Amino acid sequence: MSRPVRLLGVLLVLSCQEGVCRRSRPPAPPPTAPAASSKVVVGANRALLYTYVDDKGSFATADKAEDVPPGSRRLVRVVDPQKPPDDRQDATKVLVLDLAELLAAGQAEARLMSREAFETGALAQLPPGASSLLAGPHGPALPEEPPPTLDAGPAGMTPVVILYGTPWCGACKEAKKYLAARRIPYAYKNVESDAAAARELQAKAARLGISADRVPILDVRGRLLVGFDRARLEAMLGNPT
């Protein structure tokens, strides 16, 4: 027997004990490097542009954090004017943060959010417009009013506004009258008697991060406005006062 064969036999004997043969284990792979964090931490000393909503529902931009009104700081969009736009970035996403946290702590974690969710959330941080809570007794429901006839253009035209409300909600009626007077195509959905409409509203509110505990809630081209506020609604429609 040649020397290599004898060595192989010795190795087999040493590795087989008590009738069990075990193969030597391969070396363990090197540990995987941790994934890069998706968090974006923004410092207060960084030159940024801040987009916020004012009390009338219009969006404005400031280059100083201190110029943003305190009531509009919870949800603010930030843009680095010195950073060239990335063609690969999803144009439907925006970078947002809590500006109050940035001013208090000197830094804040920013996150990506859909443009619709940002605009809805920014409006929701303002005091709600005229509205009624859905919870609690409201007395007997008033008869449902037929929707007013609208000069909405061609038949089958998609509504610009979807108004979620109830028959007993006075602010809902005021919103209907306003939309009809302005000849703005809209659809009215009673969330009290129409279970599908209630589920639809809850799904939209959950996706956009707001509460749907009061009426009316108006869906204006994918953004939700809680309560009826004429100035804010006109700002969302593109017709500021």
C-alpha positions in Angstrom: 0.0 0.0 0.0 1.4 3.4 -1.0 1.9 6.1 1.6 -1.1 8.3 0.5 -3.5 5.3 0.8 -2.2 4.4 4.3 -2.8 8.0 5.4 -6.3 7.9 4.1 -7.1 4.7 6.0 -5.8 6.2 9.3 -7.9 9.3 8.8 -11.0 7.1 8.2 -10.3 5.1 11.4 -9.9 8.2 13.5 -13.1 9.7 12.2 -15.2 6.6 12.7 -15.9 5.8 16.4 -18.6 3.6 17.9 -19.8 2.6 14.4 -20.6 6.2 13.4 -18.7 8.0 10.7 -18.8 11.8 10.7 -17.7 14.0 7.9 -15.6 17.0 8.8 -17.7 20.2 8.8 -16.9 22.8 6.1 -15.6 26.1 7.5 -18.4 28.4 8.6 -19.2 31.2 6.1 -18.1 34.7 7.2 -20.8 36.7 9.0 -23.1 38.7 6.7 -22.6 42.4 7.0 -25.7 44.2 8.4 -27.9 45.9 5.9 -27.5 49.6 5.6 -30.0 51.5 7.7 -32.9 53.2 5.8 -33.2 56.0 8.3 -32.3 59.5 7.2 -31.2 61.7 10.1 -31.4 65.5 9.4 -29.5 68.0 11.4 -30.7 71.5 12.2 -27.5 73.1 10.8 -28.3 71.7 7.3 -29.5 74.2 4.7 -32.9 72.9 3.6 -36.2 74.1 2.1 -39.3 73.4 4.3 -42.7 73.0 2.7 -45.7 73.3 5.1 -49.4 74.0 5.1 -50.8 77.3 6.4 -54.0 77.8 8.3 -55.9 78.3 5.0 -54.8 75.0 3.5 -52.3 76.4 1.1 -48.8 75.0 0.9 -45.8 77.4 1.3 -42.1 77.0 1.5 -39.6 78.6 3.9 -35.8 78.4 3.9 -35.6 78.8 7.7 -37.2 76.3 10.1 -38.1 79.1 12.5 -40.3 80.7 9.9 -42.7 77.7 9.8 -45.7 78.4 12.0 -45.7 76.3 15.2 -49.1 74.8 14.3 -47.8 73.5 11.0 -44.5 71.9 12.2 -45.6 68.3 13.0 -45.4 67.2 9.4 -43.1 69.2 7.0 -41.6 68.3 3.7 -37.8 68.9 3.4 -35.8 69.4 0.2 -32.0 69.9 -0.1 -31.7 72.7 -2.7 -28.0 71.9 -3.3 -28.6 68.2 -4.1 -29.4 67.5 -7.7 -32.6 65.5 -8.3 -32.1 61.8 -8.6 -33.8 60.5 -11.8 -34.2 57.1 -10.1 -36.2 58.5 -7.2 -39.9 57.9 -7.2 -41.5 61.2 -8.0 -44.6 60.3 -6.0 -42.6 60.1 -2.7 -41.5 63.1 -0.6 -39.1 63.3 2.4 -40.9 64.5 5.6 -40.1 65.1 9.2 -41.3 66.6 12.5 -39.9 70.1 12.4 -40.7 70.6 16.1 -38.4 67.7 17.0 -35.7 69.1 14.7 -35.8 72.5 16.4 -35.9 71.0 19.9 -33.3 68.2 19.6 -31.1 69.6 16.9 -31.8 66.6 14.6 -34.8 64.5 13.5 -35.4 61.3 11.6 -36.9 62.0 8.1 -38.9 59.4 6.2 -40.3 58.9 2.8 -44.0 59.3 2.4 -46.4 59.5 -0.6 -47.3 63.0 -1.7 -51.0 62.3 -1.0 -50.3 61.1 2.6 -48.1 64.1 3.3 -50.7 66.6 2.1 -53.5 64.8 3.9 -51.5 64.6 7.1 -50.3 68.2 6.9 -53.9 69.3 6.6 -55.1 67.0 9.4 -52.7 68.7 11.9 -54.7 71.9 11.6 -57.9 72.4 13.6 -60.7 70.6 11.8 -63.2 72.6 9.8 -66.9 72.5 10.6 -67.8 68.8 11.3 -69.6 66.4 13.6 -68.3 63.4 15.5 -69.6 60.1 14.3 -69.6 58.6 17.8 -72.3 59.3 20.3 -76.1 60.0 20.0 -77.2 62.5 17.4 -80.9 62.2 17.7 -83.2 61.0 14.9 -81.6 61.0 11.5 -83.1 63.6 9.1 -84.5 62.5 5.8 -81.8 62.1 3.1 -81.8 65.1 0.7 -81.6 64.2 -3.0 -78.3 65.4 -4.4 -78.6 68.7 -6.3 -78.5 68.7 -10.1 -75.1 69.6 -11.2 -73.9 71.0 -14.5 -71.0 68.6 -14.5 -70.2 68.4 -18.2 -70.3 65.2 -20.2 -72.2 62.3 -18.7 -70.1 59.8 -16.7 -67.6 62.5 -15.8 -65.4 61.4 -12.8 -66.3 63.4 -9.7 -63.7 65.9 -8.5 -64.8 65.5 -4.9 -66.2 62.6 -3.0 -68.1 63.8 0.1 -68.5 61.2 2.9 -71.2 62.3 5.3 -74.5 61.6 7.1 -78.0 63.0 6.8 -77.9 64.7 10.2 -74.6 66.4 9.7 -75.1 70.2 9.1 -71.6 70.7 7.8 -72.2 68.0 5.2 -75.2 69.9 3.9 -73.2 73.1 3.8 -70.4 71.3 1.8 -73.1 70.0 -0.6 -74.5 73.5 -1.2 -71.0 74.9 -1.7 -70.1 72.3 -4.3 -73.4 72.6 -6.1 -73.1 76.4 -6.2 -69.6 76.2 -7.6 -70.7 73.6 -10.1 -68.0 71.2 -8.9 -68.8 67.6 -9.9 -69.0 65.5 -6.7 -70.3 62.2 -5.3 -72.0 62.0 -2.0 -71.7 58.8 0.1 -73.7 58.2 3.3 -71.3 56.4 5.6 -74.1 55.7 8.1 -76.4 53.7 5.8 -73.9 52.5 3.2 -71.5 50.0 4.7 -69.4 49.8 1.6 -68.9 53.6 1.7 -67.9 53.4 5.4 -65.4 50.7 4.7 -64.1 52.7 1.7 -63.6 55.8 3.8 -61.9 53.8 6.6 -59.5 52.2 4.1 -58.5 55.6 2.6 -58.1 57.2 6.0 -55.9 54.3 7.3 -53.7 54.4 4.2 -53.2 58.2 4.5 -52.7 58.0 8.3 -55.7 60.0 9.6 -58.7 59.3 11.8 -62.2 59.0 10.2 -64.2 59.7 13.3 -66.1 62.7 12.1 -67.9 63.9 9.0 -67.8 65.4 6.5 -64.5 64.0 5.1 -63.9 65.2 1.5 -61.7 63.3 -0.9 -60.3 65.9 -3.3 -58.3 64.1 -6.0 -56.9 61.6 -3.6 -56.3 63.9 -0.7 -58.6 63.9 2.4 -59.9 67.0 4.1 -61.5 66.6 7.5 -64.4 68.9 8.0 -65.8 71.6 5.7 -63.6 74.6 5.5 -64.2 76.8 2.5 -60.7 78.3 2.2 -58.9 75.0 2.6 -61.2 73.3 0.1 -60.7 76.1 -2.4 -56.9 75.8 -1.9 -57.1 72.1 -2.6 -59.2 72.7 -5.7 -56.7 75.2 -6.9 -59.0 78.2 -6.5 -57.6 80.2 -3.5 -59.7 83.0 -2.1 
